[in-house]
Amino acid sequence: MSAPKAGTLKTAGAEGSAAVSVCADDPNIPTLTKRRDFLAAARARRAPAPAFLLQARKRRDTETAPPEQIRIGYTCSKKVGNAVARNRAKRRLRAIAREVLPTHGKPGWDYVLIGRAEKTANRDYLKMKADLVHAIEQIHAPRKKP
């Protein structure tokens, strides 16, 4: 039996059709591919962790993605290192997201994991998973009023 392959999902909505890449290991968690989705997450909530930064936002009902779906995006800038270092960092981010998001993520939310220079590739894997759980709890905790 072979593993499911990565593909593209077409969803229709008010803005036309949008392509969303599907994670090869977990077809239930589509990957963000559109720049506007990353920019929208950047303007929303964030939770820092030692090895990454988590950005998250609740999607509006008018957006094209199904409301019960969790979506994830990954980014590592050149500050993280050369292409080999960036790809290694993204592989580690994908692995922790694959394990944590199905149980701790909330439907209707977009999450973006941003790698950090030298820390994403070198931090202990179990600590990174715990950091992601903690960051998701921070994102979904009620906001404190000033």
Secondary structure as GFF3:
##gff-version 3
##sequence-region A 1 146
A	DSSP	beta_strand	7	13	.	.	.	ID=ss1
A	DSSP	beta_strand	16	22	.	.	.	ID=ss2
A	DSSP	beta_strand	30	31	.	.	.	ID=ss3
A	DSSP	alpha_helix	35	42	.	.	.	ID=ss4
A	DSSP	beta_strand	45	48	.	.	.	ID=ss5
A	DSSP	beta_strand	52	58	.	.	.	ID=ss6
A	DSSP	beta_strand	71	75	.	.	.	ID=ss7
A	DSSP	three_ten_helix	78	80	.	.	.	ID=ss8
A	DSSP	alpha_helix	83	104	.	.	.	ID=ss9
A	DSSP	beta_strand	109	115	.	.	.	ID=ss10
A	DSSP	alpha_helix	119	122	.	.	.	ID=ss11
A	DSSP	alpha_helix	125	140	.	.	.	ID=ss12
###
